[in-house]
């Protein structure tokens, strides 16, 4: 590939997410970063199209975080750029958007539906350059195919409670889930909520000099 990582000391990075998986992925990419959480009502934002929904949610998260910042400090000419990364992901199963399950029954319904079948994930990444005010966004998609998932595994996942924190209750890398994943078409980090290749591409774009 012709692209090279930008100098890691030339900018600051904020991850606009409290997701453990996203923090892990961004750290794996070699970045140091600050974490800020958007704390928005995601279910108050509706779109029928999953591509539109995840992009609008990433924008809303960026807006919420920026509204709590003294943004003029980041735009001064002598300051290094600060990039804010926000993202969102939904699971699509049989044409229906699945977000974070809101109850044990809903989580059970989601997971039983995946057993022996497959789901698609649609994820967005938005990188906002707080110095220039410009935003760069994109989408990444993947598919996950499952073997039959035993009921006791589903119940154990629900009892742990972590399924309520992820889109569609889908925990790809969980030790209980992993043995029942037949195949992933696309990048596993995309399914986990922060596609590395897309994130790196958008960081590059956000740091390019602005054309006059």
Buried (B, 14 or more C-beta within 10 A) or exposed (E): EEEEEBEEEEBBBBBBBEBEBBBBBBEEBEBEBEEBEBEBEBEEBEBEEBEBBBBBBBBBBBEBBBEEBEEEEBBEEEEEBBBBBBBBBBBBBEEEBBBBBEEBEBBBEBBEBBBEBBBBBBBBBBBBBBBBEEBBBBBBBBBBBBEEBEEEBBBEBBEEEBBBBBBBBBBBEBEBBEEBBEEBEBBBBBBBBBBBBBBBBBBBBBBEEEEE
